[in-house]
């Protein structure tokens, strides 16, 4: 079954290339339909042992023109937007407040994405996270911002963890510790977080993605999983309300294949921004909203 799945993925999206083979792109909004067939499969063409999806109907977009004053120009005159983290936070907290089961109504938001200009919420999270328009959000500030936000909602001692190299610099309360989390993120970490209905944010190196579900067969072991991702660089407003997410594969890196240090899994999906379809699961930020 694992061999079959590997061939299946390669036929759909091609082999994993080394980083030197991954070209860059100038467009921040490029999104191909190369994995459209994977998405149709995840929407019901095949049955899986485990299938979870809690994608929100109104995910935020970091390139919303109403945020233009927070964009900068790089040396080549290209638009640069470093709002991925506050945009993911805005989408995730809106989901937990309005659409989770049960809804976490205590979460404070300055705008309702169903009726108001939700870019104001992105601005609020950018302030809370100390997001810099030129450099983005420092990893330490990301986890600390989640903790601070949940505390403001009245959640005592909120559970927030970083798994990956960033765990070494994130300092949660002493009773939680960090040593066990200074390691490469595992497929099991994603499954466990989603099954527990926790917030799961994946850092792929300079960009973050919100994992909102997955499809998985037990026979795949720790080799593969099909992820459902909300990517803040994508404007989902033109899609059907139940399809505002993208399919990505998370595949275990085999001996001899390129990978950054402290990394076990490659992430592959439709190209976007400077990511030509291939990246790596560098860190996970996982939090409980209750």
Secondary structure as UniProt FT lines:
FT   HELIX           2..13
FT   HELIX           19..21
FT   TURN            28..29
FT   TURN            34..35
FT   HELIX           36..40
FT   HELIX           41..45
FT   STRAND          50..53
FT   TURN            57..58
FT   TURN            62..63
FT   HELIX           65..70
FT   STRAND          72..73
FT   TURN            75..76
FT   STRAND          79..80
FT   HELIX           84..98
FT   TURN            105..106
FT   TURN            113..115
FT   HELIX           119..129
FT   TURN            133..135
FT   HELIX           139..152
FT   TURN            153..154
FT   TURN            156..157
FT   STRAND          160..164
FT   HELIX           165..168
FT   TURN            174..176
FT   HELIX           179..181
FT   HELIX           187..195
FT   TURN            196..197
FT   STRAND          199..203
FT   STRAND          208..216
FT   HELIX           218..220
FT   TURN            221..223
FT   STRAND          224..231
FT   TURN            232..233
FT   TURN            237..238
FT   TURN            241..242
FT   STRAND          246..252
FT   TURN            255..256
FT   TURN            261..262
FT   STRAND          265..269
FT   TURN            273..274
FT   STRAND          278..280
FT   STRAND          283..287
//
